[in-house]
Amino acid sequence: MENFPPLASGFLPDALQPDTGEPGFGVYVHWPFCAAKCPYCDFNSHVRHQPVDQPRFTAAFLKEMEAMRRMSGPKTVTSIFLGGGTPSLMDPTTVAAILDGIARHWHVPDGIEITMEANPSSVEATRFRGYRQAGVNRVSLGVQALNDADLRFLGRLHDVADALKAIRLAREIFPRMSFDLIYARPNQTVEAWETELNEAISYAVDHLSLYQLTIEEGTPFYGLHKAGKLVVPDGEQSAILYEATQEITARHGLPAYEVSNHARPGAESRHNLTYWRYGDYAGIGPGAHGRLTRGRNKIATSTERRPETWLEQVERTGHAMVEEEVLGFEEQADELLLMGLRLREGVDLARWQQLSGRDPDPVREERLLEHGFIERLGNSRLRCTSSGMLILDAVVADLAC
Protein backbone atom coordinates (compact mmCIF):
# COMPACT_ATOMS: atom_id res chain seq x y z
CA MET A 1 0.00 0.00 0.00
CA GLU A 2 1.42 3.34 -1.05
CA ASN A 3 2.16 6.34 1.11
CA PHE A 4 0.25 9.34 -0.21
CA PRO A 5 1.04 13.03 0.15
CA PRO A 6 -1.01 15.20 2.49
CA LEU A 7 -3.81 17.41 1.26
CA ALA A 8 -2.73 20.23 -1.07
CA SER A 9 -1.79 23.35 0.85
CA GLY A 10 -3.18 26.81 0.36
CA PHE A 11 -6.89 26.02 0.50
CA LEU A 12 -7.97 23.89 3.43
CA PRO A 13 -11.51 22.51 3.68
CA ASP A 14 -12.31 24.86 6.55
CA ALA A 15 -11.55 27.80 4.22
CA LEU A 16 -14.77 26.98 2.37
CA GLN A 17 -17.67 29.26 2.98
CA PRO A 18 -19.51 27.74 5.95
CA ASP A 19 -22.41 25.42 5.28
CA THR A 20 -25.48 27.29 6.50
CA GLY A 21 -27.81 24.34 6.00
CA GLU A 22 -29.64 26.29 3.30
CA PRO A 23 -30.12 24.69 -0.15
CA GLY A 24 -28.15 27.38 -2.00
CA PHE A 25 -27.87 27.95 -5.75
CA GLY A 26 -25.69 25.73 -7.90
CA VAL A 27 -24.54 25.84 -11.50
CA TYR A 28 -24.12 22.50 -13.30
CA VAL A 29 -22.27 22.31 -16.63
CA HIS A 30 -22.46 19.06 -18.62
CA TRP A 31 -19.57 18.02 -20.85
CA PRO A 32 -21.10 15.10 -22.76
CA PHE A 33 -18.03 13.44 -24.29
CA CYS A 34 -16.16 10.32 -23.15
CA ALA A 35 -13.26 8.36 -24.54
CA ALA A 36 -15.37 5.17 -24.22
CA LYS A 37 -18.88 4.27 -23.06
CA CYS A 38 -18.93 2.08 -19.94
CA PRO A 39 -21.35 -0.89 -20.17
CA TYR A 40 -23.20 0.07 -16.97
CA CYS A 41 -23.60 3.77 -17.80
CA ASP A 42 -26.94 5.33 -18.77
CA PHE A 43 -25.73 8.93 -18.43
CA ASN A 44 -25.84 11.30 -21.38
CA SER A 45 -22.33 10.56 -22.62
CA HIS A 46 -21.08 10.17 -26.18
CA VAL A 47 -17.92 8.91 -27.86
CA ARG A 48 -16.50 10.92 -30.75
CA HIS A 49 -13.62 9.61 -32.84
CA GLN A 50 -12.76 13.05 -34.19
CA PRO A 51 -11.53 15.92 -31.98
CA VAL A 52 -14.32 17.95 -30.42
CA ASP A 53 -14.42 21.61 -31.46
CA GLN A 54 -13.92 22.96 -27.94
CA PRO A 55 -13.93 26.69 -28.83
CA ARG A 56 -17.27 26.25 -30.60
CA PHE A 57 -18.78 24.33 -27.67
CA THR A 58 -17.37 26.89 -25.23
CA ALA A 59 -19.10 29.71 -27.10
CA ALA A 60 -22.36 27.73 -26.94
CA PHE A 61 -22.03 27.14 -23.19
CA LEU A 62 -21.57 30.88 -22.70
CA LYS A 63 -24.58 31.65 -24.88
CA GLU A 64 -26.82 29.19 -23.02
CA MET A 65 -25.66 30.75 -19.73
CA GLU A 66 -27.23 34.02 -20.89
CA ALA A 67 -30.58 32.30 -21.31
CA MET A 68 -30.31 30.61 -17.91
CA ARG A 69 -29.37 33.90 -16.26
CA ARG A 70 -32.51 35.50 -17.69
CA MET A 71 -34.57 32.67 -16.23
CA SER A 72 -32.90 32.59 -12.80
CA GLY A 73 -32.48 36.31 -12.24
CA PRO A 74 -29.60 37.57 -10.09
CA LYS A 75 -28.26 34.86 -7.80
CA THR A 76 -25.29 34.21 -5.54
CA VAL A 77 -23.68 30.93 -6.57
CA THR A 78 -22.86 28.54 -3.73
CA SER A 79 -21.31 25.76 -5.85
CA ILE A 80 -20.30 24.88 -9.41
CA PHE A 81 -20.06 21.35 -10.78
CA LEU A 82 -18.48 20.31 -14.09
CA GLY A 83 -19.91 16.86 -14.84
CA GLY A 84 -20.33 14.49 -17.72
CA GLY A 85 -19.29 12.61 -19.65
CA THR A 86 -15.64 13.21 -18.91
CA PRO A 87 -14.95 16.88 -18.14
CA SER A 88 -11.25 16.10 -17.72
CA LEU A 89 -11.13 15.74 -21.51
CA MET A 90 -11.62 19.51 -21.69
CA ASP A 91 -8.64 21.78 -22.18
CA PRO A 92 -7.86 23.93 -19.12
CA THR A 93 -8.56 27.00 -21.26
CA THR A 94 -12.09 25.67 -21.90
CA VAL A 95 -12.66 25.21 -18.16
CA ALA A 96 -11.33 28.70 -17.44
CA ALA A 97 -13.63 30.26 -20.04
CA ILE A 98 -16.68 28.44 -18.62
CA LEU A 99 -15.90 29.47 -15.03
CA ASP A 100 -15.27 33.06 -16.12
CA GLY A 101 -18.62 33.04 -17.91
CA ILE A 102 -20.45 31.86 -14.79
CA ALA A 103 -18.81 34.67 -12.81
CA ARG A 104 -20.00 37.21 -15.39
CA HIS A 105 -23.61 36.05 -15.20
CA TRP A 106 -24.01 35.42 -11.47
CA HIS A 107 -22.25 36.51 -8.29
CA VAL A 108 -19.53 33.96 -7.45
CA PRO A 109 -18.00 34.64 -4.00
CA ASP A 110 -14.52 33.52 -3.02
CA GLY A 111 -14.33 30.17 -1.26
CA ILE A 112 -17.23 28.38 -2.94
CA GLU A 113 -16.85 24.75 -3.97
CA ILE A 114 -15.95 24.22 -7.65
CA THR A 115 -15.88 20.53 -8.55
CA MET A 116 -14.74 18.76 -11.70
CA GLU A 117 -15.27 15.08 -12.49
CA ALA A 118 -12.22 13.29 -13.89
CA ASN A 119 -11.40 9.83 -15.13
CA PRO A 120 -8.00 8.42 -14.12
CA SER A 121 -7.25 7.48 -17.74
CA SER A 122 -7.44 11.13 -18.81
CA VAL A 123 -5.36 12.56 -15.96
CA GLU A 124 -2.16 14.47 -16.58
CA ALA A 125 -0.33 16.65 -14.08
CA THR A 126 -0.19 19.61 -16.45
CA ARG A 127 -3.94 19.45 -17.09
CA PHE A 128 -4.70 19.13 -13.37
CA ARG A 129 -2.55 22.17 -12.62
CA GLY A 130 -4.32 24.03 -15.43
CA TYR A 131 -7.73 23.19 -13.94
CA ARG A 132 -6.55 24.32 -10.52
CA GLN A 133 -5.30 27.60 -11.97
CA ALA A 134 -8.68 28.06 -13.70
CA GLY A 135 -10.40 27.89 -10.30
CA VAL A 136 -11.31 24.24 -9.72
CA ASN A 137 -10.75 23.42 -6.04
CA ARG A 138 -12.31 19.96 -5.79
CA VAL A 139 -11.91 16.94 -8.06
CA SER A 140 -14.09 13.83 -8.15
CA LEU A 141 -12.33 10.81 -9.65
CA GLY A 142 -14.20 7.92 -11.28
CA VAL A 143 -11.98 5.17 -9.87
CA GLN A 144 -14.83 2.59 -9.56
CA ALA A 145 -12.67 -0.39 -8.44
CA LEU A 146 -9.26 -1.13 -6.99
CA ASN A 147 -8.54 -4.35 -8.84
CA ASP A 148 -7.71 -4.68 -12.50
CA ALA A 149 -10.07 -7.58 -13.28
CA ASP A 150 -13.13 -5.65 -12.13
CA LEU A 151 -11.96 -2.49 -13.87
CA ARG A 152 -11.88 -4.46 -17.13
CA PHE A 153 -15.32 -5.91 -16.37
CA LEU A 154 -16.67 -2.38 -15.81
CA GLY A 155 -15.24 -1.25 -19.14
CA ARG A 156 -12.86 1.26 -17.63
CA LEU A 157 -9.87 2.48 -19.65
CA HIS A 158 -7.59 2.78 -16.60
CA ASP A 159 -5.95 0.21 -14.37
CA VAL A 160 -5.20 0.39 -10.65
CA ALA A 161 -1.80 1.97 -11.29
CA ASP A 162 -3.49 4.76 -13.26
CA ALA A 163 -6.03 5.24 -10.48
CA LEU A 164 -3.37 5.56 -7.79
CA LYS A 165 -1.41 8.00 -9.94
CA ALA A 166 -4.55 10.12 -10.37
CA ILE A 167 -5.30 10.05 -6.63
CA ARG A 168 -1.73 11.07 -5.84
CA LEU A 169 -1.86 13.98 -8.30
CA ALA A 170 -5.26 15.09 -7.03
CA ARG A 171 -4.00 15.15 -3.46
CA GLU A 172 -0.94 17.16 -4.47
CA ILE A 173 -2.78 19.73 -6.58
CA PHE A 174 -6.36 20.17 -5.30
CA PRO A 175 -7.48 21.25 -1.83
CA ARG A 176 -10.30 18.71 -1.85
CA MET A 177 -10.64 15.33 -3.51
CA SER A 178 -13.24 12.58 -3.72
CA PHE A 179 -13.43 9.36 -5.65
CA ASP A 180 -16.15 6.89 -6.62
CA LEU A 181 -16.27 3.13 -6.16
CA ILE A 182 -18.90 0.69 -7.41
CA TYR A 183 -19.63 -2.34 -5.24
CA ALA A 184 -22.10 -5.26 -5.25
CA ARG A 185 -20.26 -6.45 -8.34
CA PRO A 186 -20.76 -10.04 -9.60
CA ASN A 187 -19.28 -12.62 -7.22
CA GLN A 188 -18.03 -9.92 -4.83
CA THR A 189 -17.82 -11.23 -1.29
CA VAL A 190 -18.24 -9.12 1.81
CA GLU A 191 -14.65 -9.93 2.81
CA ALA A 192 -13.27 -8.79 -0.56
CA TRP A 193 -15.28 -5.56 -0.42
CA GLU A 194 -14.17 -4.83 3.14
CA THR A 195 -10.52 -5.19 2.09
CA GLU A 196 -11.01 -2.96 -0.96
CA LEU A 197 -12.93 -0.34 1.00
CA ASN A 198 -10.32 -0.17 3.75
CA GLU A 199 -7.66 0.33 1.08
CA ALA A 200 -9.74 3.09 -0.53
CA ILE A 201 -10.16 4.88 2.79
CA SER A 202 -6.37 4.87 3.26
CA TYR A 203 -6.10 6.86 -0.01
CA ALA A 204 -9.08 9.15 0.53
CA VAL A 205 -8.79 12.65 1.91
CA ASP A 206 -12.25 13.70 2.96
CA HIS A 207 -14.97 12.21 0.74
CA LEU A 208 -15.98 8.93 -0.91
CA SER A 209 -18.96 8.10 -3.15
CA LEU A 210 -19.85 4.41 -2.90
CA TYR A 211 -22.53 3.15 -5.28
CA GLN A 212 -24.08 -0.28 -5.63
CA LEU A 213 -23.96 -1.58 -9.19
CA THR A 214 -27.39 -1.11 -10.75
CA ILE A 215 -28.54 -2.58 -14.03
CA GLU A 216 -30.04 0.23 -16.11
CA GLU A 217 -32.28 -0.38 -19.09
CA GLY A 218 -30.66 0.44 -22.41
CA THR A 219 -27.12 -0.39 -21.29
CA PRO A 220 -25.04 -3.39 -22.45
CA PHE A 221 -25.18 -4.76 -18.90
CA TYR A 222 -28.99 -4.75 -19.08
CA GLY A 223 -28.97 -7.10 -22.08
CA LEU A 224 -26.46 -9.42 -20.44
CA HIS A 225 -28.42 -9.44 -17.19
CA LYS A 226 -31.70 -10.16 -18.97
CA ALA A 227 -30.05 -13.06 -20.80
CA GLY A 228 -28.78 -14.51 -17.52
CA LYS A 229 -25.15 -13.88 -18.42
CA LEU A 230 -24.56 -11.27 -15.72
CA VAL A 231 -25.65 -12.05 -12.18
CA VAL A 232 -25.43 -9.39 -9.47
CA PRO A 233 -25.88 -9.94 -5.72
CA ASP A 234 -29.47 -10.47 -4.64
CA GLY A 235 -31.31 -8.17 -2.25
CA GLU A 236 -30.12 -9.91 0.91
CA GLN A 237 -26.47 -9.94 -0.16
CA SER A 238 -26.70 -6.32 -1.33
CA ALA A 239 -28.09 -5.34 2.08
CA ILE A 240 -25.19 -7.09 3.82
CA LEU A 241 -22.70 -5.25 1.59
CA TYR A 242 -24.47 -1.94 2.26
CA GLU A 243 -24.43 -2.45 6.03
CA ALA A 244 -20.73 -3.37 5.95
CA THR A 245 -20.07 -0.19 3.97
CA GLN A 246 -21.83 1.95 6.58
CA GLU A 247 -20.00 0.33 9.48
CA ILE A 248 -16.51 0.58 7.97
CA THR A 249 -16.81 4.16 6.75
CA ALA A 250 -18.28 5.33 10.07
CA ARG A 251 -15.49 3.61 11.99
CA HIS A 252 -12.92 5.50 9.91
CA GLY A 253 -14.57 8.91 10.37
CA LEU A 254 -16.33 9.02 6.99
CA PRO A 255 -19.97 8.47 7.95
CA ALA A 256 -22.74 8.49 5.36
CA TYR A 257 -24.36 11.91 5.07
CA GLU A 258 -26.39 10.65 2.08
CA VAL A 259 -27.34 7.12 1.10
CA SER A 260 -24.22 6.66 -1.12
CA ASN A 261 -21.93 9.49 -0.02
CA HIS A 262 -19.51 9.58 2.89
CA ALA A 263 -17.46 12.48 4.24
CA ARG A 264 -15.55 13.80 7.16
CA PRO A 265 -17.63 16.43 8.96
CA GLY A 266 -17.52 19.66 6.94
CA ALA A 267 -16.32 17.99 3.74
CA GLU A 268 -19.72 17.06 2.30
CA SER A 269 -20.28 17.91 -1.37
CA ARG A 270 -21.90 21.34 -1.25
CA HIS A 271 -23.19 21.01 -4.79
CA ASN A 272 -24.90 17.69 -4.23
CA LEU A 273 -26.36 19.02 -0.99
CA THR A 274 -28.08 21.68 -3.11
CA TYR A 275 -29.83 18.88 -5.04
CA TRP A 276 -30.75 16.88 -1.95
CA ARG A 277 -31.93 19.95 -0.02
CA TYR A 278 -34.06 20.80 -3.05
CA GLY A 279 -32.37 24.05 -3.92
CA ASP A 280 -32.19 25.84 -7.25
CA TYR A 281 -29.59 25.05 -9.87
CA ALA A 282 -29.01 26.07 -13.47
CA GLY A 283 -28.27 23.18 -15.83
CA ILE A 284 -26.15 24.13 -18.84
CA GLY A 285 -25.00 21.91 -21.70
CA PRO A 286 -26.35 18.89 -23.62
CA GLY A 287 -28.89 16.95 -21.57
CA ALA A 288 -28.50 19.11 -18.46
CA HIS A 289 -31.41 19.40 -16.03
CA GLY A 290 -32.19 22.33 -13.76
CA ARG A 291 -34.60 23.59 -11.13
CA LEU A 292 -35.22 27.35 -11.02
CA THR A 293 -37.63 29.28 -8.81
CA ARG A 294 -39.69 31.97 -10.52
CA GLY A 295 -41.98 33.75 -8.07
CA ARG A 296 -43.83 31.01 -6.21
CA ASN A 297 -43.23 28.50 -9.01
CA LYS A 298 -40.45 25.99 -9.42
CA ILE A 299 -39.46 25.44 -13.07
CA ALA A 300 -37.99 22.11 -14.19
CA THR A 301 -35.69 22.59 -17.17
CA SER A 302 -33.90 20.17 -19.46
CA THR A 303 -31.91 20.64 -22.65
CA GLU A 304 -31.43 18.71 -25.86
CA ARG A 305 -29.37 15.56 -25.19
CA ARG A 306 -27.56 15.06 -28.53
CA PRO A 307 -24.41 17.21 -28.42
CA GLU A 308 -24.31 18.35 -32.04
CA THR A 309 -28.05 19.05 -32.12
CA TRP A 310 -27.73 20.98 -28.86
CA LEU A 311 -24.85 22.98 -30.34
CA GLU A 312 -26.78 23.94 -33.47
CA GLN A 313 -29.88 24.91 -31.51
CA VAL A 314 -27.92 27.12 -29.12
CA GLU A 315 -26.14 28.83 -32.00
CA ARG A 316 -29.48 29.41 -33.73
CA THR A 317 -31.76 30.38 -30.82
CA GLY A 318 -29.50 31.09 -27.82
CA HIS A 319 -30.49 27.94 -25.91
CA ALA A 320 -31.44 24.31 -26.48
CA MET A 321 -34.25 23.98 -23.95
CA VAL A 322 -36.57 21.07 -24.68
CA GLU A 323 -38.54 21.20 -21.43
CA GLU A 324 -39.65 24.07 -19.23
CA GLU A 325 -42.26 22.61 -16.88
CA VAL A 326 -43.94 24.48 -14.04
CA LEU A 327 -44.09 22.13 -11.05
CA GLY A 328 -47.17 22.29 -8.85
CA PHE A 329 -46.83 22.46 -5.08
CA GLU A 330 -47.68 18.76 -4.68
CA GLU A 331 -45.00 17.83 -7.23
CA GLN A 332 -42.49 20.01 -5.42
CA ALA A 333 -43.42 18.41 -2.10
CA ASP A 334 -42.86 14.94 -3.60
CA GLU A 335 -39.48 15.96 -5.02
CA LEU A 336 -38.46 17.51 -1.69
CA LEU A 337 -39.33 14.24 0.06
CA LEU A 338 -37.62 12.08 -2.57
CA MET A 339 -34.39 14.08 -2.37
CA GLY A 340 -34.37 14.98 1.32
CA LEU A 341 -34.92 11.49 2.70
CA ARG A 342 -31.64 10.46 1.06
CA LEU A 343 -29.86 12.69 3.56
CA ARG A 344 -28.86 11.79 7.09
CA GLU A 345 -30.15 15.22 8.16
CA GLY A 346 -33.56 14.35 6.74
CA VAL A 347 -36.37 16.60 5.52
CA ASP A 348 -37.50 19.96 6.86
CA LEU A 349 -41.10 19.15 7.80
CA ALA A 350 -42.29 22.75 7.84
CA ARG A 351 -41.09 23.24 4.27
CA TRP A 352 -42.74 20.00 3.15
CA GLN A 353 -46.00 20.94 4.88
CA GLN A 354 -45.95 24.39 3.28
CA LEU A 355 -45.62 22.87 -0.19
CA SER A 356 -47.98 19.93 0.24
CA GLY A 357 -50.56 21.81 2.30
CA ARG A 358 -50.91 18.91 4.74
CA ASP A 359 -49.26 16.95 7.52
CA PRO A 360 -47.79 13.50 6.91
CA ASP A 361 -50.50 10.82 7.06
CA PRO A 362 -50.45 9.87 10.77
CA VAL A 363 -51.31 6.20 10.17
CA ARG A 364 -48.59 5.71 7.55
CA GLU A 365 -46.04 7.65 9.59
CA GLU A 366 -46.82 5.67 12.74
CA ARG A 367 -46.46 2.38 10.88
CA LEU A 368 -43.06 3.41 9.49
CA LEU A 369 -41.99 4.61 12.95
CA GLU A 370 -43.05 1.31 14.55
CA HIS A 371 -41.04 -0.68 12.02
CA GLY A 372 -38.00 1.50 12.66
CA PHE A 373 -37.76 2.82 9.10
CA ILE A 374 -38.07 6.54 9.95
CA GLU A 375 -37.52 8.76 12.96
CA ARG A 376 -38.40 12.29 14.03
CA LEU A 377 -35.72 14.81 14.94
CA GLY A 378 -37.73 16.88 17.38
CA ASN A 379 -40.73 18.45 15.70
CA SER A 380 -38.81 19.96 12.80
CA ARG A 381 -37.30 17.13 10.75
CA LEU A 382 -38.05 13.61 9.56
CA ARG A 383 -35.38 11.19 8.38
CA CYS A 384 -34.83 7.58 7.35
CA THR A 385 -33.08 5.25 9.74
CA SER A 386 -30.32 2.92 8.54
CA SER A 387 -32.97 0.23 8.03
CA GLY A 388 -35.17 2.68 6.15
CA MET A 389 -32.34 3.54 3.77
CA LEU A 390 -32.39 -0.07 2.56
CA ILE A 391 -35.99 0.39 1.33
CA LEU A 392 -35.79 4.11 0.61
CA ASP A 393 -38.04 4.10 -2.47
CA ALA A 394 -40.80 2.30 -0.55
CA VAL A 395 -40.55 4.72 2.39
CA VAL A 396 -40.78 7.74 0.08
CA ALA A 397 -43.76 6.26 -1.78
CA ASP A 398 -45.56 5.54 1.49
CA LEU A 399 -45.05 9.02 2.94
CA ALA A 400 -45.89 10.80 -0.31
CA CYS A 401 -49.39 9.27 -0.47
C-alpha positions in Angstrom: 0.0 0.0 0.0 1.4 3.3 -1.0 2.2 6.3 1.1 0.2 9.3 -0.2 1.0 13.0 0.1 -1.0 15.2 2.5 -3.8 17.4 1.3 -2.7 20.2 -1.1 -1.8 23.3 0.9 -3.2 26.8 0.4 -6.9 26.0 0.5 -8.0 23.9 3.4 -11.5 22.5 3.7 -12.3 24.9 6.5 -11.6 27.8 4.2 -14.8 27.0 2.4 -17.7 29.3 3.0 -19.5 27.7 6.0 -22.4 25.4 5.3 -25.5 27.3 6.5 -27.8 24.3 6.0 -29.6 26.3 3.3 -30.1 24.7 -0.2 -28.1 27.4 -2.0 -27.9 27.9 -5.7 -25.7 25.7 -7.9 -24.5 25.8 -11.5 -24.1 22.5 -13.3 -22.3 22.3 -16.6 -22.5 19.1 -18.6 -19.6 18.0 -20.8 -21.1 15.1 -22.8 -18.0 13.4 -24.3 -16.2 10.3 -23.2 -13.3 8.4 -24.5 -15.4 5.2 -24.2 -18.9 4.3 -23.1 -18.9 2.1 -19.9 -21.3 -0.9 -20.2 -23.2 0.1 -17.0 -23.6 3.8 -17.8 -26.9 5.3 -18.8 -25.7 8.9 -18.4 -25.8 11.3 -21.4 -22.3 10.6 -22.6 -21.1 10.2 -26.2 -17.9 8.9 -27.9 -16.5 10.9 -30.7 -13.6 9.6 -32.8 -12.8 13.0 -34.2 -11.5 15.9 -32.0 -14.3 18.0 -30.4 -14.4 21.6 -31.5 -13.9 23.0 -27.9 -13.9 26.7 -28.8 -17.3 26.2 -30.6 -18.8 24.3 -27.7 -17.4 26.9 -25.2 -19.1 29.7 -27.1 -22.4 27.7 -26.9 -22.0 27.1 -23.2 -21.6 30.9 -22.7 -24.6 31.6 -24.9 -26.8 29.2 -23.0 -25.7 30.7 -19.7 -27.2 34.0 -20.9 -30.6 32.3 -21.3 -30.3 30.6 -17.9 -29.4 33.9 -16.3 -32.5 35.5 -17.7 -34.6 32.7 -16.2 -32.9 32.6 -12.8 -32.5 36.3 -12.2 -29.6 37.6 -10.1 -28.3 34.9 -7.8 -25.3 34.2 -5.5 -23.7 30.9 -6.6 -22.9 28.5 -3.7 -21.3 25.8 -5.8 -20.3 24.9 -9.4 -20.1 21.3 -10.8 -18.5 20.3 -14.1 -19.9 16.9 -14.8 -20.3 14.5 -17.7 -19.3 12.6 -19.7 -15.6 13.2 -18.9 -14.9 16.9 -18.1 -11.3 16.1 -17.7 -11.1 15.7 -21.5 -11.6 19.5 -21.7 -8.6 21.8 -22.2 -7.9 23.9 -19.1 -8.6 27.0 -21.3 -12.1 25.7 -21.9 -12.7 25.2 -18.2 -11.3 28.7 -17.4 -13.6 30.3 -20.0 -16.7 28.4 -18.6 -15.9 29.5 -15.0 -15.3 33.1 -16.1 -18.6 33.0 -17.9 -20.5 31.9 -14.8 -18.8 34.7 -12.8 -20.0 37.2 -15.4 -23.6 36.1 -15.2 -24.0 35.4 -11.5 -22.2 36.5 -8.3 -19.5 34.0 -7.4 -18.0 34.6 -4.0 -14.5 33.5 -3.0 -14.3 30.2 -1.3 -17.2 28.4 -2.9 -16.8 24.7 -4.0 -16.0 24.2 -7.6 -15.9 20.5 -8.6 -14.7 18.8 -11.7 -15.3 15.1 -12.5 -12.2 13.3 -13.9 -11.4 9.8 -15.1 -8.0 8.4 -14.1 -7.3 7.5 -17.7 -7.4 11.1 -18.8 -5.4 12.6 -16.0 -2.2 14.5 -16.6 -0.3 16.7 -14.1 -0.2 19.6 -16.4 -3.9 19.4 -17.1 -4.7 19.1 -13.4 -2.5 22.2 -12.6 -4.3 24.0 -15.4 -7.7 23.2 -13.9 -6.5 24.3 -10.5 -5.3 27.6 -12.0 -8.7 28.1 -13.7 -10.4 27.9 -10.3 -11.3 24.2 -9.7 -10.8 23.4 -6.0 -12.3 20.0 -5.8 -11.9 16.9 -8.1 -14.1 13.8 -8.2 -12.3 10.8 -9.6 -14.2 7.9 -11.3 -12.0 5.2 -9.9 -14.8 2.6 -9.6 -12.7 -0.4 -8.4 -9.3 -1.1 -7.0 -8.5 -4.4 -8.8 -7.7 -4.7 -12.5 -10.1 -7.6 -13.3 -13.1 -5.7 -12.1 -12.0 -2.5 -13.9 -11.9 -4.5 -17.1 -15.3 -5.9 -16.4 -16.7 -2.4 -15.8 -15.2 -1.3 -19.1 -12.9 1.3 -17.6 -9.9 2.5 -19.6 -7.6 2.8 -16.6 -6.0 0.2 -14.4 -5.2 0.4 -10.7 -1.8 2.0 -11.3 -3.5 4.8 -13.3 -6.0 5.2 -10.5 -3.4 5.6 -7.8 -1.4 8.0 -9.9 -4.6 10.1 -10.4 -5.3 10.0 -6.6 -1.7 11.1 -5.8 -1.9 14.0 -8.3 -5.3 15.1 -7.0 -4.0 15.2 -3.5 -0.9 17.2 -4.5 -2.8 19.7 -6.6 -6.4 20.2 -5.3 -7.5 21.2 -1.8 -10.3 18.7 -1.8 -10.6 15.3 -3.5 -13.2 12.6 -3.7 -13.4 9.4 -5.7 -16.2 6.9 -6.6 -16.3 3.1 -6.2 -18.9 0.7 -7.4 -19.6 -2.3 -5.2 -22.1 -5.3 -5.3 -20.3 -6.4 -8.3 -20.8 -10.0 -9.6 -19.3 -12.6 -7.2 -18.0 -9.9 -4.8 -17.8 -11.2 -1.3 -18.2 -9.1 1.8 -14.6 -9.9 2.8 -13.3 -8.8 -0.6 -15.3 -5.6 -0.4 -14.2 -4.8 3.1 -10.5 -5.2 2.1 -11.0 -3.0 -1.0 -12.9 -0.3 1.0 -10.3 -0.2 3.8 -7.7 0.3 1.1 -9.7 3.1 -0.5 -10.2 4.9 2.8 -6.4 4.9 3.3 -6.1 6.9 0.0 -9.1 9.2 0.5 -8.8 12.7 1.9 -12.3 13.7 3.0 -15.0 12.2 0.7 -16.0 8.9 -0.9 -19.0 8.1 -3.1 -19.9 4.4 -2.9 -22.5 3.1 -5.3 -24.1 -0.3 -5.6 -24.0 -1.6 -9.2 -27.4 -1.1 -10.8 -28.5 -2.6 -14.0 -30.0 0.2 -16.1 -32.3 -0.4 -19.1 -30.7 0.4 -22.4 -27.1 -0.4 -21.3 -25.0 -3.4 -22.4 -25.2 -4.8 -18.9 -29.0 -4.8 -19.1 -29.0 -7.1 -22.1 -26.5 -9.4 -20.4 -28.4 -9.4 -17.2 -31.7 -10.2 -19.0 -30.0 -13.1 -20.8 -28.8 -14.5 -17.5 -25.2 -13.9 -18.4 -24.6 -11.3 -15.7 -25.7 -12.0 -12.2 -25.4 -9.4 -9.5 -25.9 -9.9 -5.7 -29.5 -10.5 -4.6 -31.3 -8.2 -2.3 -30.1 -9.9 0.9 -26.5 -9.9 -0.2 -26.7 -6.3 -1.3 -28.1 -5.3 2.1 -25.2 -7.1 3.8 -22.7 -5.2 1.6 -24.5 -1.9 2.3 -24.4 -2.5 6.0 -20.7 -3.4 5.9 -20.1 -0.2 4.0 -21.8 2.0 6.6 -20.0 0.3 9.5 -16.5 0.6 8.0 -16.8 4.2 6.8 -18.3 5.3 10.1 -15.5 3.6 12.0 -12.9 5.5 9.9 -14.6 8.9 10.4 -16.3 9.0 7.0 -20.0 8.5 7.9 -22.7 8.5 5.4 -24.4 11.9 5.1 -26.4 10.7 2.1 -27.3 7.1 1.1 -24.2 6.7 -1.1 -21.9 9.5 0.0 -19.5 9.6 2.9 -17.5 12.5 4.2 -15.5 13.8 7.2 -17.6 16.4 9.0 -17.5 19.7 6.9 -16.3 18.0 3.7 -19.7 17.1 2.3 -20.3 17.9 -1.4 -21.9 21.3 -1.3 -23.2 21.0 -4.8 -24.9 17.7 -4.2 -26.4 19.0 -1.0 -28.1 21.7 -3.1 -29.8 18.9 -5.0 -30.8 16.9 -2.0 -31.9 19.9 0.0 -34.1 20.8 -3.0 -32.4 24.0 -3.9 -32.2 25.8 -7.2 -29.6 25.0 -9.9 -29.0 26.1 -13.5 -28.3 23.2 -15.8 -26.1 24.1 -18.8 -25.0 21.9 -21.7 -26.3 18.9 -23.6 -28.9 17.0 -21.6 -28.5 19.1 -18.5 -31.4 19.4 -16.0 -32.2 22.3 -13.8 -34.6 23.6 -11.1 -35.2 27.3 -11.0 -37.6 29.3 -8.8 -39.7 32.0 -10.5 -42.0 33.8 -8.1 -43.8 31.0 -6.2 -43.2 28.5 -9.0 -40.4 26.0 -9.4 -39.5 25.4 -13.1 -38.0 22.1 -14.2 -35.7 22.6 -17.2 -33.9 20.2 -19.5 -31.9 20.6 -22.6 -31.4 18.7 -25.9 -29.4 15.6 -25.2 -27.6 15.1 -28.5 -24.4 17.2 -28.4 -24.3 18.4 -32.0 -28.1 19.0 -32.1 -27.7 21.0 -28.9 -24.9 23.0 -30.3 -26.8 23.9 -33.5 -29.9 24.9 -31.5 -27.9 27.1 -29.1 -26.1 28.8 -32.0 -29.5 29.4 -33.7 -31.8 30.4 -30.8 -29.5 31.1 -27.8 -30.5 27.9 -25.9 -31.4 24.3 -26.5 -34.2 24.0 -23.9 -36.6 21.1 -24.7 -38.5 21.2 -21.4 -39.6 24.1 -19.2 -42.3 22.6 -16.9 -43.9 24.5 -14.0 -44.1 22.1 -11.0 -47.2 22.3 -8.8 -46.8 22.5 -5.1 -47.7 18.8 -4.7 -45.0 17.8 -7.2 -42.5 20.0 -5.4 -43.4 18.4 -2.1 -42.9 14.9 -3.6 -39.5 16.0 -5.0 -38.5 17.5 -1.7 -39.3 14.2 0.1 -37.6 12.1 -2.6 -34.4 14.1 -2.4 -34.4 15.0 1.3 -34.9 11.5 2.7 -31.6 10.5 1.1 -29.9 12.7 3.6 -28.9 11.8 7.1 -30.1 15.2 8.2 -33.6 14.4 6.7 -36.4 16.6 5.5 -37.5 20.0 6.9 -41.1 19.1 7.8 -42.3 22.8 7.8 -41.1 23.2 4.3 -42.7 20.0 3.1 -46.0 20.9 4.9 -46.0 24.4 3.3 -45.6 22.9 -0.2 -48.0 19.9 0.2 -50.6 21.8 2.3 -50.9 18.9 4.7 -49.3 17.0 7.5 -47.8 13.5 6.9 -50.5 10.8 7.1 -50.5 9.9 10.8 -51.3 6.2 10.2 -48.6 5.7 7.5 -46.0 7.6 9.6 -46.8 5.7 12.7 -46.5 2.4 10.9 -43.1 3.4 9.5 -42.0 4.6 13.0 -43.1 1.3 14.6 -41.0 -0.7 12.0 -38.0 1.5 12.7 -37.8 2.8 9.1 -38.1 6.5 10.0 -37.5 8.8 13.0 -38.4 12.3 14.0 -35.7 14.8 14.9 -37.7 16.9 17.4 -40.7 18.4 15.7 -38.8 20.0 12.8 -37.3 17.1 10.8 -38.0 13.6 9.6 -35.4 11.2 8.4 -34.8 7.6 7.3 -33.1 5.2 9.7 -30.3 2.9 8.5 -33.0 0.2 8.0 -35.2 2.7 6.1 -32.3 3.5 3.8 -32.4 -0.1 2.6 -36.0 0.4 1.3 -35.8 4.1 0.6 -38.0 4.1 -2.5 -40.8 2.3 -0.6 -40.5 4.7 2.4 -40.8 7.7 0.1 -43.8 6.3 -1.8 -45.6 5.5 1.5 -45.1 9.0 2.9 -45.9 10.8 -0.3 -49.4 9.3 -0.5 
